[in-house]
Amino acid sequence: MDDTSKAGIGTKVIHAGQRPEPITGAVMPPIVTSSTYAQRSPGEHTGFEYTRSHNPTRYALERMVAKLEGSDLPEELDASCGGFAFSSGLAAIGCALELLDAGSHVVSMDDVYGGTNRQFQRVRKRTQGLEFDFVDMTDMSKVERAVRPETGMVWIETPTNPTLKVVDIAAVREVVKSKAPNCLVCVDGTFTSPVNQRPLEHGADIVMHSVTKYLNGHSDVVGGVLVTGDPELAERVRFLQNAVGSVMSPFDSYMTLRGIKTLAVRIRQHNASAQEIAERLEKHEMVERVVYPGLSSHPQHAVHRKQTAEGGGGGGMITFFIKGGLAEARAFLEAVRVFTLAESLGGVESLIEHPAIMTHASVPAEMREELGISDTLIRLSVGVEETADLMADLDRGFEAAKGAGTSAVAAGV
């Protein structure tokens, strides 16, 4: 089924960019592990020369994600319709940065994934001479002040990791393009997946996903993807993908494509469970504050609703601040059993973590403090288990946290 342009997202995640394998009729693209391909005559081939450059399994995945994100580049113009798969999300970000000349100026959302912050500040500043300004893009006046005529890229993460700020992509683009027409607007949409949000529809030039998370959805693949609907930009990214070489393997491409087949039904469950849990957490006596885009209390709830794709929701990520201090947070995290204490997110299993110690430990302490990534901040990745079981597990953690507080008082701490 090649033409899914008018189909719903639940149909697209199964059929977009896919067709039966022509030799056997296999309905699932096979894993093509060959590193090289026979040529009939020097330079005369079937469109495949070397797997770093071309691979049918990777192409199938890339076409799928491109079409889910709304790229309308035809396969006749670009082999993967503007989608490009990499060995990790950070490799995809690295390729995007290679679009910039040395010494370029980049404006980044202040609250981004710790690995993104690390690559920007501790690698690309030194190796590429890039200049980064980190600003809160929920405030358009700050974006206005930060963007210069020579700014080469604006990096948006929305919702952000881990404080779940929501950035108005269209509003940022309008400001950026008015001041720097050639500036690339890039969006990390990992937390939403194309089911909940499609940044190209709001004016983004490039969308990035860590496919490790929701797209694959089963915590058994590491990968990343870039998508663009601009043919000239797609040509530049294709050159860089091949030149830098950090491509996704055929096996991981196959595994991710298999995971995407259930993306729509998974995201609907993530959305429903997280919404119910967030609403219950807001009323819990041990919770100081809950941050979740689907709650009316979220500062950018109106932006979230405007930007959410039809049929989308608040996502599966919840951030909350537990009452007390590090002792209560640690006791809570050690007591849960259905939630697994682990980094990453977006899998079918529910995960829980402490960003200040785990995923964002590489972010400078002063920056964590400024962003509000405190010792009491806990991040949930709500999976697809029974919602009642997840809430009961959280209640177990809260009981342990209460005990931690009581013990601290008794000990005179």
N, C-alpha and C positions, 0 to 999 in steps of 0.2 A: 504494500500500500504506500505508494510514493507521495501522493498529494494529500496531506493532512492539514493543509493551511486553514481550513474552516472547521476542523474537528475540535472537540473539547480536549482539555488537558489529559483526561483519563484515557482517551484514545491515542493521543500523541505519544505518551510515554511508552506505549507498546509498539506503535507503528511508524512514528516519524523518522524519515530518512532510511527506512528499512525495506528490504524486499527479499524474497526467497533466494537462496544461493543458486545461481543459474545452472550449475552442473547437476547437482543432486536434488535441488528443490528444498534443501534444509531451511526451516522457517527461522532458525536462530543462526546468525552469522557465525561461521566456524572460526576457530582460533588458528590463524595463519602464522606459524612461528618461523617460517623461512626468513633468513636474513637477506637473501638475494633472489633475483628472478631472471629467468632465461630471456635472452633477446634473440629475435629472429635474424637480425643483422645489426651491426654496430649502431646504437642509437635508436633502433627500431624495436619497440617493446609494447606491452599491453597497458602501459600507464604505471607500471611498477618496476622500479630498478633496485632499490635498496631499502630495507625496512625502516631505517632512521628517517628516510625521506617519504616513503609511501608504505602503508600497510592497510590491507582491506579491513581487518578487525578494528584497528584504531579509527579508520575512516568512518566505520559504521557508528561507533560511539560519538565521534566528533559531529557527524551529521545530526544525530539524535539531539545532542545538547544544543546545537546551534538552532535547530528548529523549535525546541522547547523555549528557548530564549527569545524567539521571534525574528531571528535573522531570515531575510528572504533572499539571500544570495543563492542563485541556482547552482546545482552541481556542475552544470556545463561551464560556469564561470569560475567556480572554486570547488575543488574536489571534495572538500568537507563542509561546504556551505558556510564557511566563516567560523568553524569550530576547530580548536587546537588542543590536544590532550598532552599533558606533561607528567613527569614522574612524581611530582608532588605539587601541592598548592604553592609552596614557596618557589618552586622551579617556574611555575606559571607567572608568578609575580616578577621573578627575575627576568623572564623573557619580556614582559611588558616594559620593565625599566630599560631594557636594551633598545627600545624604540627612541630613547632620549640620547642626545649627544652629551658627552662629558661636560660636567659643570652646569647642567640644567637645573632649573628651580622647580621643586615639587611642593605642592601644598597637600598635606595629608590630614585626614580626620585625626583628632587627638587620641581618641580611644580606639585603638586597633589591636588586633591579635598580637600577642607578644612576639611571635616569630616574624611578623611583618615589621614591627617596630625594630627588632634586632637587625633584620636585613637592611632596613633603611639607614639606621643610625650607626651600626657597627661594621657594616660591610660596604654598602654603596656610597656612603659619604667618603670613604677612604679610597675604594677602588675605582669609582666612576666620577668622583668629585661632585656628586649631586648635593644640592643644598635643599634641606627640608625645613618647612615650617609646619608645625602641628597646631591645628586650630579646631575649636568646637564648631562644626559646620551646622549645628542646629541654630546657630546665630548668624544670619546672613550678613550682618554688619562686619563680623569677623572675617568671613569669606571675602567680602568686598575689600577689606584692608590688606588681606594676605596675598591676593592674586595680583601679579604684575603683568605688564604687557608681554614680558619674555617668559612667563611661567610656561613650562612644557607639559606638566601633568598635574591633575588634581585627583587624589586617591581618596575615594569615599568608601567607608565600610558602613553598611546599614542593614539591619540593626548592628550596633557595635558590640565588640567582645571585650569585657563582659558586662558593661553597664547598660547595654541595650538601648542606646540613644538611636533615634530614627532620624535620618537625614532626608530632606526633601530634594530628591535628585533633580527634578525639573527646575526648581528654584536655583540650586547651585549651578546648574548648567547655564541658566540665563545670565547669572552674574559673571561666570567664568568667560563665556563666549563674548560678552560685551566688552571685557577688558583684554582678553587674550584669545582671539578667534582661532588660533591654531593649537590651542591647549587641548590635550586629550583628557576627557572625563572618564575615569575608570571606576568601576564599582565592584567591590567584593560583596557578592550576594550569597555567600556560603550559608548564612543563618536562615535564609528564607527558602531556597530552592526556587526554580521557576514556577512551581505551583502557587506560591504565595506572592512572588514579586518578580517582575521582568524589567530590569533596568533599561534595556534598549528602548522600551516603549516610552520611557520618561526622558530620553535624550542622551543616555550614556553612549560613549563611543566603544567601550570595551567592558565586558562583564567577566569577572573571575570567580571561579568556584574551587574550593578544596573539595574534590569529588570524594575524598576520604570520608566526608561527613554525610549529608543527606542523600546526595545523588547515588552513591553506592549503597549506603544505609545499613551495612552489615559488619562494620568494623574489621574488615579483612582485606582492604585495599588502601594503598596510599597513592594519591594522584591529584592532579589539578587540571583545570581547563580554562582557556580564554575563548570568548565569543565576540565577534564583531559582525555588523551588517554592512560595513563599508568595504567595497571591493578593493580600493587602494590600500586601506589599512590591513585587510586580510592578506594581500600580497606581501606586505612588509613583514607581518607576523609569520607567514609561511617561510619566508627566507630565514628569519631568525630562529624559528623552531628547528629547521634543518641545520643551520650553521652552528647553533649552540649545542643541540643534540640531546637535550634532556627530555626525551619523548617517553610517553607511557608505553609499557610493554604490551604485546598482544594479549597475554593472559590477563593482566590487570584491566585492559580495555574490555575484554569479554566479561569479566566479573562485574565491572561497573555497569556495563550495558544490561546485564542480567538483573542487577539491583534496581536500575531505573525502571524496569518493567512494572515494579510495584510502587513506584514513587508516589503516585497520586493517592493510592489507598493508605500508604504509610503516613503521608503528610496530613491527611484528614484526621487520622487517629492522633498524631502528635498534636495537632491544633486543638482538638476537642479535649484531650486529657490535660494539656498544659493550661488551657483556659479555666477548666474546673479547678485544677490544683492552685493556680494563681489566685483565683477568687477566694478559695478556702484559706490560703496562706495570709491573705490580707486581713482576715478576721482572727488569726491565731495570736494568742497572748504572748508567745515567745518570738514573734516577728516584729522587728522595728519598722521595716518598709519592704514592699515588693515592687519590682520593676518588671513589667511585662507589657508589650505593645498592645495586647488585646484588652487591657484594663483601661477604663475611662480615666483612671488616676494617672496614667502614663503621660508625661509632659508633652509628648508628640503623638498622642493617640489620634488626633485628627489627621496628621500627616500620614500616619500608618494606614488609616482607613482609606484615604485618598489614593495611596500608592499601592495598596494591596490588589493583586489580580482578582478577577472575578472567581468566586468560589474559594478564595484563599482565606487565611486566618492569621492568628497571632504568632504562629510558629511553636516549636517545641522547647525553646530556651526560656528559662526563668532565672532571674537574679533576685535574691532577697538578702536582707541583713538581719542576722539573728541577734536577739537581745543578749547583752553580756559582753564578752571579749573573746580572745583567742581560745581560752579554756572551753568555753561553751561551744564554739565553732568546732573545735577538735573533737570534743565528746560526741557532738551530733554526727560528724562525718564518720567516726569510728563505729557508731552504733547501727547505722542503716545496713540492710541486708539485700533488699531487692535492688536498690540503687547501688551501682558499683563505683567505688572511689577510684576514679581513673581520669586521665586527661582525654581529650577529644570529645566528640559529640556527634549527634545525628544518626546514631545507630538504632536498631530495633530495641536494644536493651537500654535501660535508663542508666545514666551516668551522673555522678556528682563530683564536684571538685572545689578546691580552695584556690582561686586565681592568684592571690598574693604570694602563696608558697609554691604553686604548681605552674600553670600555663603562663603567668605573667611575671614570674620571678626575674626574668631577664630585663624587664622594664625598670628603668632607674627608680629607686625608692621615692624620690621627690616627685616624679611624674605619677607614680601610683597614687601617692597621697593627693595630688592635685586632681586626679581623675576620680577619686573616691573609692579606689580599690583597697579597701581596708581589711583588717583581720576578721571582721564579722561578715564580710561578703561571701556568700555561697552561691555557686552557679549550678543549676540543674539542667540536664539534657533529658527531657521527658521522653521515654520510649513508647512502645506500643503495648506494654503490659496492661492488665486490668487497672483502671484508674483507682478503684477502691484499694487494691493491694499497694499501689504506690503511696497513697495518702496514709495508709496504716503504717507503712515503713517510715515515712517522714515523722509520724507521731511517735514512733519508737525513738527516733533520733532526738526529738524535742524532750522526751522524758529523760534521756541520758544527759542532755544539755542542762536541764533543771538540776539534776544531781551534781553536775560539775560545778554549778554556781553555789550550791549548798555546801559542797566540800570545801570550796575556796573560802567561803565565809567562816566555816568551822575552823579552818586552819589559820585564820587570821590574815589571809592574803588580801 
